[in-house]
Amino acid sequence: MPKFSWLFSLFACVGLSSVALPVRGQALLPYVPKLDSERLEQQGLELLQEAIQLIKFQQYELALSRAELSTQLAPNSYESWFILGSLYVQQDKLDQGIQVLEKAQVLAPKQEGILFTLGNAYFQQGNYQAALKTLQAGLKLRSNAPEALFDLGNTYLKLDKFSKAVSAYEKAFNQEKTFWPAINNVGLVEYEQGNIDKAIEKWEQALSIDGKQAEPQLALAVALYSQGETKKGIALGEAALALDSRYADLEFLRENLWGENLLEDTEAFLATPQMQAIVSRYQE
């Protein structure tokens, strides 16, 4: 699942698809510095609105510069820090992102969107215990968040808590029936536990939701090939790499949470003469 493909949808569902601007008083106030401060804050929140619109159209670099300036003009707005931190994480600037998101959390400790994004950042950083604690805190505030439940499942998977991972994935899928990555990852867990038939069933289910996804297609190809269905496995493997040739890279698969058993079988599958020829063709 592409990282932060749900960034703007998360903002929308936690009420950040727009930011309310402060109403400036009509009466003339004698304290001029306060008026200047209010004007700067309003300008900061206007920049933040622009940043949110740019995120919607995936103009992340332009959004980043506006979000950075927004935090300077409206430093007490948690929304400014939240969006800036999310953009840093989206650009793989994890340390900066986490630092900024933690500041947003201080300003709004009960804002579930901050906790979900911070949990995702901790996960990417490899701090799985912090990710687990933060995601659980966010889900206590808002339980109907399939993306956060998916991140929770991934965290449990990294911590080798397989049954809890499956439970989190299934909850995510039950909340959003088109969320194929959750079902795909249940297949990853089943395969590592030796439940090959169950894994095959899950990958077939993922493909029934979206037949143009390379990951479940390649996983299914490997599983079928390992069970002796060589012709079907090769055909599926070729179709998967036609969709996305990155899946021929074992390190890329590891980053996508493929376990050691599946990686071992995938390495053997990709080493066959038929798949070697297919991989070479797509690499060219």
C-alpha positions in Angstrom: 0.0 0.0 0.0 1.6 3.4 -1.0 2.8 5.3 2.0 0.5 8.1 3.0 -1.8 7.6 0.1 -4.5 8.2 2.7 -2.9 11.4 4.1 -5.6 13.9 2.9 -8.4 11.5 3.6 -7.1 11.2 7.2 -7.2 15.0 7.5 -10.7 15.0 6.2 -12.0 12.4 8.6 -10.5 14.1 11.6 -11.8 17.5 10.6 -8.8 19.0 8.9 -10.0 19.2 5.4 -10.2 22.9 6.2 -9.2 25.1 9.1 -11.5 27.7 10.6 -10.0 31.2 10.6 -10.3 33.3 13.7 -12.9 36.1 13.6 -11.2 39.4 14.0 -13.0 41.8 16.4 -14.9 44.7 14.9 -14.1 47.1 17.8 -10.8 49.1 17.6 -8.5 47.8 20.3 -5.8 50.0 21.6 -3.1 47.3 22.0 -1.5 47.3 18.6 1.0 44.4 19.1 -2.0 42.1 19.9 -3.7 43.2 16.7 -0.4 42.4 14.8 -0.3 39.0 16.4 -3.9 38.2 15.5 -3.2 39.3 11.9 -0.1 37.1 11.7 -2.0 34.1 13.1 -4.8 34.7 10.5 -2.2 34.8 7.7 -0.6 31.6 9.1 -4.0 29.8 9.0 -4.7 31.0 5.5 -1.4 29.5 4.5 -2.4 26.3 6.2 -5.6 26.2 4.2 -3.5 26.5 1.0 -1.2 23.7 2.2 -4.2 21.4 2.7 -5.5 22.1 -0.8 -2.0 21.4 -2.3 -1.9 18.1 -0.4 -5.2 17.2 -1.9 -3.5 17.5 -5.4 -0.3 15.8 -4.2 1.7 19.0 -4.5 3.8 18.1 -1.4 6.8 20.4 -2.0 4.6 23.5 -2.3 2.5 22.4 0.6 5.6 22.0 2.8 6.8 25.5 2.4 3.4 26.9 3.3 3.1 24.6 6.3 6.6 25.6 7.6 5.7 29.3 7.4 2.3 28.6 9.0 4.0 27.2 12.1 5.9 30.4 12.5 2.9 32.6 12.1 0.5 30.5 14.1 2.7 28.6 16.5 -0.2 27.8 18.9 -2.2 26.0 16.1 -1.8 22.3 16.5 -3.1 21.9 12.9 0.0 23.7 11.6 2.4 21.4 13.4 0.3 18.3 12.5 0.3 19.0 8.8 4.0 20.0 8.7 4.9 16.8 10.6 2.8 14.7 8.3 4.5 16.2 5.3 8.0 15.5 6.7 7.0 11.9 7.3 5.6 11.7 3.8 9.1 12.8 2.5 10.9 10.2 4.7 12.2 12.9 7.0 11.3 10.8 10.0 13.2 12.4 12.7 12.0 15.9 11.8 8.4 14.6 11.3 8.3 12.9 14.7 9.7 15.9 16.5 7.1 18.2 14.9 4.3 15.7 15.5 5.2 15.4 19.1 4.9 19.1 19.4 1.5 18.9 17.8 0.5 16.2 20.3 1.5 18.5 23.2 -0.8 21.2 21.9 -3.7 18.6 21.2 -3.1 15.4 23.3 -6.5 14.0 22.4 -6.3 14.5 18.7 -6.5 11.0 17.2 -5.2 12.1 13.8 -1.9 13.2 15.3 -1.6 9.9 17.2 -2.3 7.8 14.1 0.3 9.7 12.0 2.8 9.7 14.8 2.3 5.9 15.2 2.9 5.4 11.5 6.1 7.5 11.8 7.4 5.5 14.8 6.7 2.3 12.8 8.7 3.5 9.8 11.5 4.5 12.2 11.5 0.9 13.5 10.4 2.0 17.0 7.6 -0.7 17.2 6.9 -0.4 20.9 6.3 3.4 20.6 4.2 2.8 17.4 2.1 0.2 19.3 1.4 2.5 22.3 0.6 5.5 20.1 -1.7 3.7 17.7 -3.6 2.1 20.6 -4.0 5.5 22.2 -5.4 6.9 19.0 -7.8 3.9 18.5 -9.2 4.4 22.0 -10.3 7.8 20.8 -11.6 6.7 17.4 -11.9 3.0 16.7 -13.4 3.2 13.2 -10.1 4.0 11.4 -9.1 1.2 9.0 -5.8 2.8 8.0 -4.7 3.0 11.7 -5.9 -0.6 12.3 -3.8 -1.6 9.4 -0.7 0.1 10.8 -1.5 -1.6 14.2 -1.6 -5.0 12.4 1.8 -4.2 10.8 3.2 -3.3 14.1 2.0 -6.5 15.7 3.5 -8.4 12.7 6.9 -6.9 13.3 6.6 -7.8 17.0 5.8 -11.4 16.0 2.3 -11.2 17.6 0.6 -13.0 14.8 -2.8 -13.5 16.2 -3.1 -9.9 17.2 -1.9 -8.8 13.8 -4.6 -10.9 12.1 -7.3 -9.5 14.4 -6.2 -5.9 13.6 -6.2 -6.6 9.8 -9.6 -8.2 10.0 -11.1 -5.3 11.9 -9.6 -2.9 9.3 -11.2 -5.0 6.5 -14.5 -5.2 8.2 -14.7 -1.4 8.4 -13.7 -1.0 4.7 -14.6 -3.9 2.4 -12.4 -2.7 -0.4 -9.3 -2.4 1.7 -7.4 -5.3 0.0 -4.0 -4.6 1.8 -5.5 -5.8 5.1 -6.5 -9.2 3.5 -3.2 -9.4 1.7 -1.3 -9.1 5.0 -3.4 -11.7 6.6 -2.1 -14.0 3.9 1.5 -13.0 4.8 0.8 -14.0 8.4 -0.8 -17.3 7.5 2.1 -18.3 5.2 4.6 -17.7 7.9 2.7 -20.0 10.2 2.6 -22.7 7.6 -1.0 -22.3 6.7 -0.4 -22.2 2.9 -4.0 -23.0 1.9 -5.4 -20.2 4.1 -2.8 -17.8 2.7 -3.8 -18.7 -0.9 -7.4 -18.1 0.0 -6.6 -14.6 1.4 -4.5 -13.6 -1.7 -7.3 -14.8 -4.0 -9.7 -12.7 -2.0 -7.5 -9.7 -2.2 -7.3 -10.1 -6.0 -11.1 -10.5 -6.2 -11.3 -7.0 -4.7 -8.6 -5.5 -7.0 -7.2 -7.8 -9.7 -4.5 -5.3 -10.8 -2.4 -5.5 -7.6 1.0 -7.0 -8.1 1.7 -8.0 -4.5 -1.1 -10.6 -3.9 -0.6 -11.8 -7.4 3.1 -12.6 -6.9 2.5 -14.1 -3.4 -0.2 -16.3 -4.9 2.2 -17.3 -7.7 4.9 -18.4 -5.2 2.4 -20.3 -3.1 0.9 -22.2 -6.0 4.3 -23.0 -7.5 5.5 -24.3 -4.2 2.5 -26.6 -4.1 3.3 -28.0 -7.6 1.1 -25.8 -9.7 4.1 -24.7 -11.7 2.4 -23.6 -14.9 -0.2 -21.4 -13.1 2.5 -20.1 -10.7 4.7 -18.9 -13.6 1.8 -17.3 -15.4 0.8 -15.4 -12.3 4.4 -14.4 -11.6 4.8 -13.0 -15.1 1.5 -11.1 -14.7 2.6 -9.7 -11.4 5.9 -8.4 -12.6 4.2 -6.9 -15.7 2.2 -4.8 -13.2 5.2 -3.8 -11.0 8.7 -5.2 -11.6 9.9 -4.0 -8.2 8.4 -7.2 -6.8 11.3 -9.1 -8.2 13.5 -7.4 -5.6 13.7 -9.5 -2.4 14.6 -6.4 -0.3 11.6 -4.6 -1.6 9.4 -7.5 -0.6 11.0 -7.5 2.9 10.2 -3.8 3.2 6.6 -4.8 2.4 6.6 -7.2 5.4 7.1 -10.5 3.6 8.3 -13.0 6.1 11.3 -15.3 5.9 9.4 -18.4 4.8 7.7 -16.6 1.9 11.0 -14.8 1.0 12.8 -18.1 0.9 10.2 -19.7 -1.4 10.1 -16.5 -3.5 13.8 -16.6 -4.0 13.6 -20.2 -5.2 10.7 -19.2 -7.5 12.5 -16.3 -9.1 15.6 -18.4 -9.6 13.8 -20.8 -12.0 14.8 -20.5 -15.6 11.4 -19.4 -16.7 11.2 -16.6 -14.1 14.8 -15.6 -14.7 13.9 -15.0 -18.3 10.8 -13.0 -17.3 12.8 -10.9 -14.7 15.5 -10.1 -17.2 13.0 -9.0 -19.8 11.3 -6.5 -17.4 14.7 -5.3 -16.1 15.6 -4.4 -19.6 
